[in-house]
Structure formats: C-alpha cells, structure tokens
Amino acid sequence: MLGALALPVLSATTAGAAPASNCSSLPPLPYEVHAKAVTIRSKASVKSTALGVLYRSHKFSVAKKSGNWLYITDKSTGVKGWVSGTYVYRDVRMCLD
C-alpha cells in the first residue's frame, strides 16, 4: 500500500479573512480611453468638426453624456468637446458577494 498524503482542508472563508464588501457602495470606475487616441468633436456626431485629439495618456473629465457620446474636457490641452463612447468608457467592476 502506498503512503497517504495529508493535505489541509481549504474552506471558502479562512479565519481572519475580511468579508466581501458590498459593491454598490463603491464609486464607479473612472472613464478611460480604450484606443491609442480618439477625436474630440464639436457635436455628438462623427460628421461634426474635429476640435482635437484625446490621447490615452491624457487626463480628462466627463461633464455629461448624450446617447453613446461623452462631453469631455481634456485636462492636458484644455480642449472641450464630444468623444465617442465606443472608445471612451468605464470598465465594469465585478463583485462576488
């Protein structure tokens, strides 16, 4: 007979582990540019005038949304305008309660 190997039993919660927090109380994740760059436009339309370019490395703030468009201020250049939500969006936080 081969020797037996004793392994510790693992449980879902270990002593001293903090319970999972409620995700709904956490602030939303920040918006991020999910492309190398995105065009900043005068209106929420791909046919509107280009005002500038929002690069992935730039810091920006979002003032409002209209459909799939975000009105932003590029803090690196000061340019204000609309960017497509196809390329600028928040990642989703997954909570396992």
Summary of the structure (lengths in Angstrom):
residues: 97
radius of gyration: 22.7
end to end distance: 44.1
largest distance: 80.1
contacts: 195
relative contact order: 0.24
helix: 3%
strand: 36%
